[in-house]
Amino acid sequence: MGKNRINKIVGRISNEIVDRYKLYDYRNKEIVQSLDLYVHVAKHAKEFENVDSFNNTLSSIPEIISNPYFVYYDSLRNSLLYFKKIDETVCTVVKLNLRKNKDTYVATVYPISKNKIDKYIELSYIVNR
C-alpha cells in the first residue's frame, strides 16, 4: 500500500474477469479504496438522484465489485468499469496498476444510464472477437 494513505480492501479481481479480458497478471489482485476516493466522487455527487443514493452507493462498493451486473475493461485507461444497480445504476471505476508498491484502486463512482452500459456491452463483444 502507498505510504501515508489510509486504505481498505474492498474486493479482488475475479477469475472470471481475468479470463474474459486476459488480465492474467491481475488474478486475485486486491482492490483498495482510499480516502482520496471521496475527493474524486465529490465532483459526481450532484449527478446522483439524491443524498441517500450517493451515500448508499459509496457504502456498496464491495458489493458492486463482488457482484456486478457487467464489467468492462477499458484498455486505453487500463481500468475495469464495474456496473450495478444500487438505488440507481452506477459505474465504479477500478484503476489497474502493477507497478511495485502501487495499488489497484477504486478511482471514482458515478451514476450511468442503461443505454451507456448497453454500449459498453456491445463494445466488449466487438473488442473480444
C-alpha positions as CSV (number, residue, x, y, z in Angstrom):
1,M,0.0,0.0,0.0
2,G,1.1,3.6,-0.7
3,K,2.7,5.4,2.2
4,N,0.7,7.9,4.2
5,R,-2.6,6.6,2.9
6,I,-5.5,5.0,4.8
7,N,-6.7,2.2,2.6
8,K,-9.2,-0.6,3.0
9,I,-9.6,-3.7,0.8
10,V,-13.0,-3.6,-1.0
11,G,-12.6,-6.6,-3.2
12,R,-10.4,-8.7,-5.6
13,I,-10.3,-9.1,-9.3
14,S,-12.3,-12.2,-10.0
15,N,-11.0,-15.2,-12.1
16,E,-14.0,-14.6,-14.5
17,I,-12.9,-11.1,-15.3
18,V,-9.2,-12.1,-15.5
19,D,-10.1,-14.9,-18.0
20,R,-12.6,-12.8,-20.1
21,Y,-10.2,-9.9,-20.6
22,K,-6.9,-11.9,-20.5
23,L,-5.6,-9.9,-17.5
24,Y,-3.6,-12.8,-16.1
25,D,-1.2,-10.6,-14.1
26,Y,-4.1,-9.3,-12.0
27,R,-5.6,-12.7,-10.9
28,N,-6.9,-12.3,-7.4
29,K,-5.3,-8.9,-7.0
30,E,-6.7,-6.8,-4.2
31,I,-8.7,-3.7,-4.9
32,V,-8.4,-0.9,-2.4
33,Q,-10.4,2.2,-1.6
34,S,-8.6,5.1,-0.1
35,L,-9.8,8.4,1.5
36,D,-8.8,10.0,-1.8
37,L,-11.8,8.4,-3.4
38,Y,-14.1,10.9,-1.7
39,V,-12.4,13.8,-3.5
40,H,-12.9,12.2,-6.9
41,V,-16.5,11.1,-6.2
42,A,-17.5,14.6,-4.9
43,K,-17.5,16.0,-8.4
44,H,-20.2,13.5,-9.3
45,A,-22.3,14.0,-6.2
46,K,-24.9,16.2,-7.9
47,E,-25.3,13.6,-10.7
48,F,-26.9,11.2,-8.1
49,E,-30.7,11.3,-7.7
50,N,-30.3,12.2,-4.0
51,V,-28.0,12.2,-1.0
52,D,-29.2,8.7,0.1
53,S,-28.4,7.2,-3.3
54,F,-25.0,8.8,-3.2
55,N,-24.2,7.5,0.3
56,N,-25.7,4.1,-0.3
57,T,-23.6,3.7,-3.5
58,L,-20.4,4.6,-1.6
59,S,-21.1,2.1,1.1
60,S,-22.0,-0.6,-1.5
61,I,-18.6,-0.5,-3.3
62,P,-17.6,-4.0,-2.1
63,E,-21.0,-5.4,-3.3
64,I,-20.6,-3.6,-6.7
65,I,-17.1,-5.2,-7.1
66,S,-18.1,-8.7,-5.9
67,N,-21.5,-8.9,-7.7
68,P,-21.6,-6.6,-10.7
69,Y,-24.2,-6.5,-13.4
70,F,-21.4,-6.2,-16.0
71,V,-17.7,-5.4,-16.1
72,Y,-15.9,-3.7,-19.0
73,Y,-12.2,-3.5,-19.4
74,D,-11.0,-0.1,-20.7
75,S,-7.6,-0.9,-22.2
76,L,-6.8,2.8,-23.0
77,R,-7.2,3.8,-19.3
78,N,-6.1,0.4,-18.0
79,S,-9.2,0.3,-15.9
80,L,-12.1,-2.0,-15.1
81,L,-15.6,-0.5,-15.1
82,Y,-18.0,-2.3,-12.8
83,F,-21.7,-1.7,-13.4
84,K,-24.5,-2.4,-10.9
85,K,-27.9,-1.1,-9.9
86,I,-27.9,0.1,-6.2
87,D,-30.6,2.8,-5.8
88,E,-29.7,3.8,-9.4
89,T,-27.4,2.2,-11.9
90,V,-23.8,3.2,-11.2
91,C,-20.3,2.7,-12.6
92,T,-17.4,2.0,-10.3
93,V,-14.0,2.6,-12.0
94,V,-11.1,0.5,-10.7
95,K,-7.7,1.6,-11.9
96,L,-5.3,-1.3,-12.6
97,N,-1.7,-0.9,-11.5
98,L,1.1,-3.4,-11.5
99,R,4.0,-1.2,-10.5
100,K,5.7,-2.1,-7.3
101,N,4.1,-0.6,-4.2
102,K,1.2,0.7,-6.2
103,D,-2.4,-0.3,-5.5
104,T,-5.1,-1.4,-7.8
105,Y,-7.7,1.0,-6.5
106,V,-11.3,2.5,-6.8
107,A,-10.7,5.7,-8.8
108,T,-14.3,7.0,-8.9
109,V,-18.0,6.1,-8.8
110,Y,-20.8,7.8,-10.7
111,P,-24.4,7.2,-12.0
112,I,-24.7,5.9,-15.5
113,S,-27.6,5.3,-17.9
114,K,-28.7,1.8,-19.1
115,N,-28.1,3.0,-22.7
116,K,-24.4,3.8,-21.9
117,I,-24.0,0.3,-20.3
118,D,-25.5,-1.3,-23.3
119,K,-23.0,0.5,-25.5
120,Y,-20.1,-0.9,-23.3
121,I,-21.6,-4.4,-23.6
122,E,-21.8,-4.1,-27.4
123,L,-18.2,-2.7,-27.5
124,S,-16.9,-5.6,-25.3
125,Y,-18.4,-8.1,-27.8
126,I,-16.6,-6.3,-30.7
127,V,-13.3,-5.9,-28.9
128,N,-13.3,-9.6,-27.7
129,R,-13.9,-11.2,-31.1
